[in-house]
């Protein structure tokens, strides 16, 4: 029999053979084992292994040292053949049964749970998975790679725990889960999934009134922090609780565009889609542009909505847009995750982790995913859910041979009878039947293409006195004289015929819409593009819609078919002036709405907008957020257009006025892309300082620390050249934040100190107070108590003058910690008691419980055991009432350890 091997990563890194501990040596040697075990049975190159152990800048003899560590690990496992450190081309692999590694067992159990349909089985498997965790993953291993991996694994653990809670709530186990869920809700007050779990647990425990109170509290926080109402899941659960029904509710995305209004025919194609969805689950509709692929997909989708109670996802990948690059799959995945209700803070930074999370979230849902306008299979594959409960519809002008799991449904031109029905829907059956030969000729001239037929039908309506035969002759005279289903021939000719009938104003706006950046355009932007009033612009757009040249959706947002847009872009028009007005519309409207989102941000001096620009600021924060949401798909395209034209001031401005929105919504992909464009365009030194600083802080948020450090160092160097106090202060302050995020408090301390004199030059008392507080905090972390005390006191004085009681409590808490550190326990007791009073005045029970915990330590140091016991019992009671069970357990241990007389 072979030896029993256990390699543990979900806690302290360790290994056992036949129940006996294996001596793994020092921390870096353990890191080598962990770096191989996370990719068990896969080769890890020497360069990657070195980087995982030492970071980006390994010591000179790192390779020799690494070989030494590998040799010692081989000796440690020498007594068994069940595990091998095998040499591979330019690397090594840990070869063993995957089940020997606890991380792999956890993932296998998690994946098994996602395949289960029975909640009892889900709960049983996830409980087994949770039991594998023995603490923080990779404990005892340091370094950047270990820290990053630790965070990713903790995210996997949290996701599995939430899935387990959902399963147990569906089983009615809310009362026994209440303490755990309450603690998680207190720690994540804005996480709507956790809030929903909390409400369900309260309701199942017979505390429906508290559950309703919880909804109101969460709603108030969301409105205050983000200016948004709770999502669909919380609202639906709230309604059910009001009606006395505490059953489960789920986030249901509804992303499908409206159903086509005049869809006809395609019965054979619809039947083929039915069969493909039943047997394979994925169908790829292929056909030329203008053939009606999207209409067919949407018609099938709306006809089958009842089959997808968990919702519908939709994305236009813009695979054949004439003026835009196709959408990256990762951008689409991110959009799907948001639609599925995932808070931005819970979306992983790594693209592969995001794709895996999407597959996990959809594995057991009955969802329909519609992927429109795909360029190739590579664009589609990351968007495919797993399991057999979801269905996928893809449209493309290509056959997508690489999409091997899909049934190809080739779309041909409409049959004559169906084409006649399309025309009848536009011009009426009476006029159609009056000239059957002319109708047949029009159908032939349009090649059976739905797009061409729709445009011809709309044009016919504008000529009520002209016979259909005369209209057919007009098309023939333009060169459309033969049967041809090639849209490269029929659609442009039909468009040119329709274009001739437009007014000058309609022609101008039609041409400008063809070159407008972005996937669609709102009414204010269209008015700026046209240089007209919003009212005149909307009436012109309605005329273009009547001519079937554009479509107008919700929010009066305008879209064009790719073939129509390509034709429009070739028409004459005053493009540069119009585009400048469009860019200025976005810049000035975003600036006004940015002020509503974050009124405390420093003012930005704006040049006057170009003449004819329409600025449409919102009335309040909610409206401002809604505007930014609606324009998300166009904002980066507008910035790129500004960059192409060399309008560098507007390039940077668009990034600056989008910053608060991106942070609030968590759209860090947009943030990084826009600031990279701003860095490339910025020609003003102060603008470069800001661009590098915000780029660095955003990179730090996604844990790309080395890149963040590069940009922040660049920002600081430029700020020193510029010499502007606030720029210097912010550069140092952001570097202090970055180093503190990496637990490098010594470096953070230096930058926190360097920021203060520059903040003092600004005269902003709140910024100065926060700078003192940062210094006090960092000083206490590095043991410089005198420095910490001095700055904490200054922070306290300023915060008291500013009447910020919560800020005061934080400063007092810092002072109390310092006094306790240096042995002034009586002073520490008094300070902690004052901090507690300040917290209670603000009804901050959460922080009060923490400070009661701190207060017990100086009491105990003074041998005031009764007082220590009393405050810790108060803390325990608060922890229990707040559902903070882990902290309650630790407090019980503290109480049990208090010496008795």
FENGIDA-V286582 format. One record per helix or strand of 2 or more residues. SS is the DSSP state (a for helix, b for strand). FROM is the first residue (numbers start at 0). LEN is the number of residues. Records with the same first field share a line. If there is no record, write none. Layout:
# FENGIDA-V286582
SS=FROM-LEN  FROM-LEN
This chain:
# FENGIDA-V286582
b=4-4  13-4  19-2  43-2  83-5  90-5  252-2  281-5  310-6  367-5  390-6  406-4  550-2  557-2
a=26-11  45-9  61-15  97-3  101-14  118-12  143-27  173-14  191-13  207-19  231-11  266-13  292-11  304-3  328-11  343-3  350-12  376-5  415-12  428-6  435-11  449-12  467-10  486-14  503-12  522-8  533-13  553-3  561-8  574-23  620-10  631-13  647-18  667-14  684-17  704-18  724-17  744-18  764-18  784-17  804-17  824-17  844-17  864-17  884-13
